[in-house]
Amino acid sequence: MKKTLGLAFALSLLSFPAGRAHAAMSMEEAGAKAVQLIEGMADIIDKDKDNCDKMGDDLTKYEDDNAALIKELNETKDKRTEADKKAFQEKYSARLKAAQQKMMPGGMKCSKNEKVKAAFLRFKSN
């Protein structure tokens, strides 16, 4: 379970933007959007912790609804500098930790559910 939750969280972290995720989006906006995506995933996992099939369905829908933004953020991940990564961690570490803690109970409970595993694999492949 820890492995699946850790994988989902790590994959989410990989989607953090570099300098710009979109021509019209500043680094600040891109970072905020990346954190909001993670927090949205944490909300779903927490809300659906007692219904793993629903969690899998909701995570899949969440990814579908945010596919364009996820793609934009992922396209920039290799362009981040160490300074970008450090600045992001300094600004958002408390929010990321809170999201991780929020995901833990539901993620542990549903880690073996096929729909949840499929949803996490989709996040990984995008």
PyMOL commands that place a pseudoatom at each C-alpha (Angstrom):
pseudoatom trace, name=CA, resn=MET, resi=1, chain=A, elem=C, hetatm=0, pos=[0.000, 0.000, 0.000]
pseudoatom trace, name=CA, resn=LYS, resi=2, chain=A, elem=C, hetatm=0, pos=[2.685, 2.423, 1.012]
pseudoatom trace, name=CA, resn=LYS, resi=3, chain=A, elem=C, hetatm=0, pos=[4.344, 1.682, -2.300]
pseudoatom trace, name=CA, resn=THR, resi=4, chain=A, elem=C, hetatm=0, pos=[1.206, 2.523, -4.288]
pseudoatom trace, name=CA, resn=LEU, resi=5, chain=A, elem=C, hetatm=0, pos=[0.510, 5.696, -2.328]
pseudoatom trace, name=CA, resn=GLY, resi=6, chain=A, elem=C, hetatm=0, pos=[4.145, 6.677, -2.527]
pseudoatom trace, name=CA, resn=LEU, resi=7, chain=A, elem=C, hetatm=0, pos=[4.068, 6.059, -6.271]
pseudoatom trace, name=CA, resn=ALA, resi=8, chain=A, elem=C, hetatm=0, pos=[1.005, 8.240, -6.718]
pseudoatom trace, name=CA, resn=PHE, resi=9, chain=A, elem=C, hetatm=0, pos=[2.497, 11.019, -4.649]
pseudoatom trace, name=CA, resn=ALA, resi=10, chain=A, elem=C, hetatm=0, pos=[5.862, 10.757, -6.385]
pseudoatom trace, name=CA, resn=LEU, resi=11, chain=A, elem=C, hetatm=0, pos=[4.190, 10.873, -9.777]
pseudoatom trace, name=CA, resn=SER, resi=12, chain=A, elem=C, hetatm=0, pos=[2.311, 13.933, -8.698]
pseudoatom trace, name=CA, resn=LEU, resi=13, chain=A, elem=C, hetatm=0, pos=[5.553, 15.561, -7.628]
pseudoatom trace, name=CA, resn=LEU, resi=14, chain=A, elem=C, hetatm=0, pos=[7.028, 14.871, -11.049]
pseudoatom trace, name=CA, resn=SER, resi=15, chain=A, elem=C, hetatm=0, pos=[4.361, 17.032, -12.620]
pseudoatom trace, name=CA, resn=PHE, resi=16, chain=A, elem=C, hetatm=0, pos=[5.633, 20.199, -10.945]
pseudoatom trace, name=CA, resn=PRO, resi=17, chain=A, elem=C, hetatm=0, pos=[6.388, 22.827, -13.505]
pseudoatom trace, name=CA, resn=ALA, resi=18, chain=A, elem=C, hetatm=0, pos=[9.591, 24.410, -14.531]
pseudoatom trace, name=CA, resn=GLY, resi=19, chain=A, elem=C, hetatm=0, pos=[9.666, 28.082, -15.313]
pseudoatom trace, name=CA, resn=ARG, resi=20, chain=A, elem=C, hetatm=0, pos=[6.532, 28.131, -17.414]
pseudoatom trace, name=CA, resn=ALA, resi=21, chain=A, elem=C, hetatm=0, pos=[3.863, 25.504, -18.010]
pseudoatom trace, name=CA, resn=HIS, resi=22, chain=A, elem=C, hetatm=0, pos=[2.121, 27.697, -20.554]
pseudoatom trace, name=CA, resn=ALA, resi=23, chain=A, elem=C, hetatm=0, pos=[3.103, 30.880, -22.335]
pseudoatom trace, name=CA, resn=ALA, resi=24, chain=A, elem=C, hetatm=0, pos=[0.472, 32.820, -20.423]
pseudoatom trace, name=CA, resn=MET, resi=25, chain=A, elem=C, hetatm=0, pos=[1.184, 31.112, -17.086]
pseudoatom trace, name=CA, resn=SER, resi=26, chain=A, elem=C, hetatm=0, pos=[3.865, 32.432, -14.764]
pseudoatom trace, name=CA, resn=MET, resi=27, chain=A, elem=C, hetatm=0, pos=[6.069, 30.141, -12.710]
pseudoatom trace, name=CA, resn=GLU, resi=28, chain=A, elem=C, hetatm=0, pos=[4.074, 31.176, -9.668]
pseudoatom trace, name=CA, resn=GLU, resi=29, chain=A, elem=C, hetatm=0, pos=[0.780, 30.241, -11.325]
pseudoatom trace, name=CA, resn=ALA, resi=30, chain=A, elem=C, hetatm=0, pos=[2.144, 26.940, -12.594]
pseudoatom trace, name=CA, resn=GLY, resi=31, chain=A, elem=C, hetatm=0, pos=[3.396, 25.973, -9.139]
pseudoatom trace, name=CA, resn=ALA, resi=32, chain=A, elem=C, hetatm=0, pos=[0.068, 26.865, -7.582]
pseudoatom trace, name=CA, resn=LYS, resi=33, chain=A, elem=C, hetatm=0, pos=[-1.797, 24.809, -10.190]
pseudoatom trace, name=CA, resn=ALA, resi=34, chain=A, elem=C, hetatm=0, pos=[0.454, 21.793, -9.605]
pseudoatom trace, name=CA, resn=VAL, resi=35, chain=A, elem=C, hetatm=0, pos=[-0.182, 21.937, -5.866]
pseudoatom trace, name=CA, resn=GLN, resi=36, chain=A, elem=C, hetatm=0, pos=[-3.913, 22.368, -6.471]
pseudoatom trace, name=CA, resn=LEU, resi=37, chain=A, elem=C, hetatm=0, pos=[-3.890, 19.215, -8.618]
pseudoatom trace, name=CA, resn=ILE, resi=38, chain=A, elem=C, hetatm=0, pos=[-2.243, 17.256, -5.825]
pseudoatom trace, name=CA, resn=GLU, resi=39, chain=A, elem=C, hetatm=0, pos=[-4.628, 18.665, -3.242]
pseudoatom trace, name=CA, resn=GLY, resi=40, chain=A, elem=C, hetatm=0, pos=[-7.560, 17.724, -5.482]
pseudoatom trace, name=CA, resn=MET, resi=41, chain=A, elem=C, hetatm=0, pos=[-6.275, 14.171, -5.685]
pseudoatom trace, name=CA, resn=ALA, resi=42, chain=A, elem=C, hetatm=0, pos=[-5.884, 14.133, -1.885]
pseudoatom trace, name=CA, resn=ASP, resi=43, chain=A, elem=C, hetatm=0, pos=[-9.469, 15.346, -1.482]
pseudoatom trace, name=CA, resn=ILE, resi=44, chain=A, elem=C, hetatm=0, pos=[-10.751, 12.499, -3.654]
pseudoatom trace, name=CA, resn=ILE, resi=45, chain=A, elem=C, hetatm=0, pos=[-8.715, 9.860, -1.850]
pseudoatom trace, name=CA, resn=ASP, resi=46, chain=A, elem=C, hetatm=0, pos=[-9.878, 11.169, 1.517]
pseudoatom trace, name=CA, resn=LYS, resi=47, chain=A, elem=C, hetatm=0, pos=[-13.531, 11.543, 0.491]
pseudoatom trace, name=CA, resn=ASP, resi=48, chain=A, elem=C, hetatm=0, pos=[-13.725, 8.073, -1.046]
pseudoatom trace, name=CA, resn=LYS, resi=49, chain=A, elem=C, hetatm=0, pos=[-11.649, 6.194, 1.532]
pseudoatom trace, name=CA, resn=ASP, resi=50, chain=A, elem=C, hetatm=0, pos=[-14.630, 3.994, 2.401]
pseudoatom trace, name=CA, resn=ASN, resi=51, chain=A, elem=C, hetatm=0, pos=[-15.502, 3.160, -1.221]
pseudoatom trace, name=CA, resn=CYS, resi=52, chain=A, elem=C, hetatm=0, pos=[-12.437, 2.093, -3.190]
pseudoatom trace, name=CA, resn=ASP, resi=53, chain=A, elem=C, hetatm=0, pos=[-14.265, 1.518, -6.492]
pseudoatom trace, name=CA, resn=LYS, resi=54, chain=A, elem=C, hetatm=0, pos=[-15.654, 5.061, -6.307]
pseudoatom trace, name=CA, resn=MET, resi=55, chain=A, elem=C, hetatm=0, pos=[-12.160, 6.336, -5.500]
pseudoatom trace, name=CA, resn=GLY, resi=56, chain=A, elem=C, hetatm=0, pos=[-10.793, 4.703, -8.636]
pseudoatom trace, name=CA, resn=ASP, resi=57, chain=A, elem=C, hetatm=0, pos=[-13.613, 6.093, -10.760]
pseudoatom trace, name=CA, resn=ASP, resi=58, chain=A, elem=C, hetatm=0, pos=[-13.272, 9.579, -9.273]
pseudoatom trace, name=CA, resn=LEU, resi=59, chain=A, elem=C, hetatm=0, pos=[-9.487, 9.628, -9.699]
pseudoatom trace, name=CA, resn=THR, resi=60, chain=A, elem=C, hetatm=0, pos=[-9.881, 8.583, -13.329]
pseudoatom trace, name=CA, resn=LYS, resi=61, chain=A, elem=C, hetatm=0, pos=[-12.468, 11.316, -13.924]
pseudoatom trace, name=CA, resn=TYR, resi=62, chain=A, elem=C, hetatm=0, pos=[-10.242, 13.846, -12.157]
pseudoatom trace, name=CA, resn=GLU, resi=63, chain=A, elem=C, hetatm=0, pos=[-7.360, 12.957, -14.432]
pseudoatom trace, name=CA, resn=ASP, resi=64, chain=A, elem=C, hetatm=0, pos=[-9.597, 13.180, -17.503]
pseudoatom trace, name=CA, resn=ASP, resi=65, chain=A, elem=C, hetatm=0, pos=[-10.927, 16.568, -16.390]
pseudoatom trace, name=CA, resn=ASN, resi=66, chain=A, elem=C, hetatm=0, pos=[-7.394, 17.891, -15.856]
pseudoatom trace, name=CA, resn=ALA, resi=67, chain=A, elem=C, hetatm=0, pos=[-5.602, 16.083, -18.695]
pseudoatom trace, name=CA, resn=ALA, resi=68, chain=A, elem=C, hetatm=0, pos=[-4.589, 19.212, -20.612]
pseudoatom trace, name=CA, resn=LEU, resi=69, chain=A, elem=C, hetatm=0, pos=[-3.085, 20.888, -17.546]
pseudoatom trace, name=CA, resn=ILE, resi=70, chain=A, elem=C, hetatm=0, pos=[-1.352, 17.676, -16.430]
pseudoatom trace, name=CA, resn=LYS, resi=71, chain=A, elem=C, hetatm=0, pos=[0.140, 17.344, -19.911]
pseudoatom trace, name=CA, resn=GLU, resi=72, chain=A, elem=C, hetatm=0, pos=[1.375, 20.965, -19.885]
pseudoatom trace, name=CA, resn=LEU, resi=73, chain=A, elem=C, hetatm=0, pos=[2.977, 20.546, -16.490]
pseudoatom trace, name=CA, resn=ASN, resi=74, chain=A, elem=C, hetatm=0, pos=[4.572, 17.211, -17.392]
pseudoatom trace, name=CA, resn=GLU, resi=75, chain=A, elem=C, hetatm=0, pos=[6.045, 18.643, -20.594]
pseudoatom trace, name=CA, resn=THR, resi=76, chain=A, elem=C, hetatm=0, pos=[8.057, 21.117, -18.569]
pseudoatom trace, name=CA, resn=LYS, resi=77, chain=A, elem=C, hetatm=0, pos=[9.300, 18.835, -15.793]
pseudoatom trace, name=CA, resn=ASP, resi=78, chain=A, elem=C, hetatm=0, pos=[12.669, 18.134, -17.436]
pseudoatom trace, name=CA, resn=LYS, resi=79, chain=A, elem=C, hetatm=0, pos=[13.349, 21.858, -17.792]
pseudoatom trace, name=CA, resn=ARG, resi=80, chain=A, elem=C, hetatm=0, pos=[13.287, 22.619, -14.059]
pseudoatom trace, name=CA, resn=THR, resi=81, chain=A, elem=C, hetatm=0, pos=[16.539, 23.762, -12.565]
pseudoatom trace, name=CA, resn=GLU, resi=82, chain=A, elem=C, hetatm=0, pos=[17.686, 22.805, -9.096]
pseudoatom trace, name=CA, resn=ALA, resi=83, chain=A, elem=C, hetatm=0, pos=[16.891, 26.374, -8.040]
pseudoatom trace, name=CA, resn=ASP, resi=84, chain=A, elem=C, hetatm=0, pos=[13.334, 25.978, -9.393]
pseudoatom trace, name=CA, resn=LYS, resi=85, chain=A, elem=C, hetatm=0, pos=[12.901, 22.742, -7.447]
pseudoatom trace, name=CA, resn=LYS, resi=86, chain=A, elem=C, hetatm=0, pos=[14.264, 24.259, -4.248]
pseudoatom trace, name=CA, resn=ALA, resi=87, chain=A, elem=C, hetatm=0, pos=[12.058, 27.348, -4.512]
pseudoatom trace, name=CA, resn=PHE, resi=88, chain=A, elem=C, hetatm=0, pos=[9.007, 25.180, -5.132]
pseudoatom trace, name=CA, resn=GLN, resi=89, chain=A, elem=C, hetatm=0, pos=[9.739, 22.959, -2.131]
pseudoatom trace, name=CA, resn=GLU, resi=90, chain=A, elem=C, hetatm=0, pos=[10.309, 25.953, 0.109]
pseudoatom trace, name=CA, resn=LYS, resi=91, chain=A, elem=C, hetatm=0, pos=[7.042, 27.567, -0.907]
pseudoatom trace, name=CA, resn=TYR, resi=92, chain=A, elem=C, hetatm=0, pos=[4.804, 24.500, -0.991]
pseudoatom trace, name=CA, resn=SER, resi=93, chain=A, elem=C, hetatm=0, pos=[6.318, 21.900, 1.345]
pseudoatom trace, name=CA, resn=ALA, resi=94, chain=A, elem=C, hetatm=0, pos=[3.692, 22.418, 4.076]
pseudoatom trace, name=CA, resn=ARG, resi=95, chain=A, elem=C, hetatm=0, pos=[0.814, 22.066, 1.611]
pseudoatom trace, name=CA, resn=LEU, resi=96, chain=A, elem=C, hetatm=0, pos=[2.402, 18.986, 0.034]
pseudoatom trace, name=CA, resn=LYS, resi=97, chain=A, elem=C, hetatm=0, pos=[2.903, 17.378, 3.428]
pseudoatom trace, name=CA, resn=ALA, resi=98, chain=A, elem=C, hetatm=0, pos=[-0.723, 18.094, 4.363]
pseudoatom trace, name=CA, resn=ALA, resi=99, chain=A, elem=C, hetatm=0, pos=[-1.919, 16.554, 1.092]
pseudoatom trace, name=CA, resn=GLN, resi=100, chain=A, elem=C, hetatm=0, pos=[0.236, 13.477, 1.644]
pseudoatom trace, name=CA, resn=GLN, resi=101, chain=A, elem=C, hetatm=0, pos=[-1.148, 13.024, 5.154]
pseudoatom trace, name=CA, resn=LYS, resi=102, chain=A, elem=C, hetatm=0, pos=[-4.686, 13.441, 3.854]
pseudoatom trace, name=CA, resn=MET, resi=103, chain=A, elem=C, hetatm=0, pos=[-4.084, 10.719, 1.234]
pseudoatom trace, name=CA, resn=MET, resi=104, chain=A, elem=C, hetatm=0, pos=[-2.550, 8.201, 3.609]
pseudoatom trace, name=CA, resn=PRO, resi=105, chain=A, elem=C, hetatm=0, pos=[-5.613, 6.522, 5.199]
pseudoatom trace, name=CA, resn=GLY, resi=106, chain=A, elem=C, hetatm=0, pos=[-7.606, 6.128, 1.977]
pseudoatom trace, name=CA, resn=GLY, resi=107, chain=A, elem=C, hetatm=0, pos=[-4.550, 5.280, -0.060]
pseudoatom trace, name=CA, resn=MET, resi=108, chain=A, elem=C, hetatm=0, pos=[-3.546, 2.530, 2.341]
pseudoatom trace, name=CA, resn=LYS, resi=109, chain=A, elem=C, hetatm=0, pos=[-7.066, 1.156, 2.494]
pseudoatom trace, name=CA, resn=CYS, resi=110, chain=A, elem=C, hetatm=0, pos=[-7.578, 1.084, -1.292]
pseudoatom trace, name=CA, resn=SER, resi=111, chain=A, elem=C, hetatm=0, pos=[-4.080, 0.321, -2.564]
pseudoatom trace, name=CA, resn=LYS, resi=112, chain=A, elem=C, hetatm=0, pos=[-5.004, -3.153, -3.788]
pseudoatom trace, name=CA, resn=ASN, resi=113, chain=A, elem=C, hetatm=0, pos=[-8.233, -2.112, -5.493]
pseudoatom trace, name=CA, resn=GLU, resi=114, chain=A, elem=C, hetatm=0, pos=[-7.994, -2.667, -9.253]
pseudoatom trace, name=CA, resn=LYS, resi=115, chain=A, elem=C, hetatm=0, pos=[-9.728, 0.600, -10.179]
pseudoatom trace, name=CA, resn=VAL, resi=116, chain=A, elem=C, hetatm=0, pos=[-7.447, 2.602, -7.887]
pseudoatom trace, name=CA, resn=LYS, resi=117, chain=A, elem=C, hetatm=0, pos=[-4.340, 0.851, -9.200]
pseudoatom trace, name=CA, resn=ALA, resi=118, chain=A, elem=C, hetatm=0, pos=[-5.478, 1.534, -12.776]
pseudoatom trace, name=CA, resn=ALA, resi=119, chain=A, elem=C, hetatm=0, pos=[-6.065, 5.208, -11.956]
pseudoatom trace, name=CA, resn=PHE, resi=120, chain=A, elem=C, hetatm=0, pos=[-2.557, 5.531, -10.472]
pseudoatom trace, name=CA, resn=LEU, resi=121, chain=A, elem=C, hetatm=0, pos=[-1.073, 3.836, -13.522]
pseudoatom trace, name=CA, resn=ARG, resi=122, chain=A, elem=C, hetatm=0, pos=[-2.865, 6.353, -15.747]
pseudoatom trace, name=CA, resn=PHE, resi=123, chain=A, elem=C, hetatm=0, pos=[-1.335, 9.218, -13.766]
pseudoatom trace, name=CA, resn=LYS, resi=124, chain=A, elem=C, hetatm=0, pos=[2.057, 7.629, -14.249]
pseudoatom trace, name=CA, resn=SER, resi=125, chain=A, elem=C, hetatm=0, pos=[1.667, 7.218, -18.003]
pseudoatom trace, name=CA, resn=ASN, resi=126, chain=A, elem=C, hetatm=0, pos=[0.602, 10.808, -18.624]
for i in range(1, 126): cmd.bond("trace and resi %d" % i, "trace and resi %d" % (i + 1))
show_as sticks, trace
zoom trace
